[in-house]
Amino acid sequence: MIDVKVLHTVDCPNLEPLLDLIDQLSDQFQLEVEVKLIATEEEGRENDFHGSPTVLLNGIDPFTSSESEFGLSCRIYLDQSSGERVGFPTKDMLHLALQAL
C-alpha cells in the first residue's frame, strides 16, 4: 500500500484534475489517498507544503527541488518529458514516482 497525501489550499484549480489522475493510477498501484487542506503558513511548514497542490508519497515529496519554496500559493511543476511548466504532476510523472517506491 502506498500512502498518498495531497495537500492543497482553498479553491486550488489544480486539485480536481490531480485527484482524477491519482484515481486513474489506483488500478495499477494500491493507493491510500488522503486530501488535506492547508490553511495557514504554520500548517504548511508542519506538512512539507511547497505550494498547491503538493503530493507526498509515503511522506516524501518526489517532485521537490532545491528551488522549491514554501508558500500558500499555486505550485508549478516541470514536466521533464515536454519541458513545460504545469500546475500539477502529469500522469507520467506520477507513474514514474510511484514505480520508484
TABELMO-V114073 format. One record per backbone hydrogen bond with DSSP energy under -1.0 kcal/mol. NH is the residue of the N-H (numbers start at 1). CO is the residue of the C=O. Records with the same first field share a line. If there is no record, write none. Layout:
NH: CO + CO
//
This chain:
2: 30
4: 32
5: 56
6: 34
7: 54
8: 36
12: 9
15: 12
18: 14
19: 15
20: 16
21: 17
22: 18
23: 19
24: 20
25: 21
29: 25
31: 29
32: 2
34: 4
36: 6
38: 8
44: 40
45: 41
46: 42
47: 43
49: 44
52: 73
54: 7
56: 5
57: 60
58: 3
60: 57
64: 61
68: 65
73: 71
75: 52
77: 86
79: 84
83: 79
86: 77
94: 90
95: 91
96: 92
97: 93
98: 94
99: 95
100: 96
101: 98
//
